[in-house]
């Protein structure tokens, strides 16, 4: 089970590198969904905030993976089988929610003129 910890730690390091690339603005092509969206859909979101959200998601996953590796090494396989998908679901749901409410640009209302 030590191999699981080592593999998860290496994947974690790769995710940290990807998060850094996204934070500095060179990894916009790596953001799933955003890169393939139409120009109008991309303009509906603040690109800087999308980078922050995706970078934080990658860092949170990078923190969780070695923890799950430690749990596997200690023999808590059943706990990891439940906690890993639950953690992934919560992180992805929080990412989508944050992207929708925080990163989406607000439409400015035009003042109505009185006739």
Secondary structure as UniProt FT lines:
FT   HELIX           2..23
FT   TURN            24..25
FT   HELIX           28..30
FT   TURN            32..36
FT   HELIX           39..43
FT   HELIX           47..73
FT   TURN            74..75
FT   HELIX           77..98
FT   HELIX           99..103
//
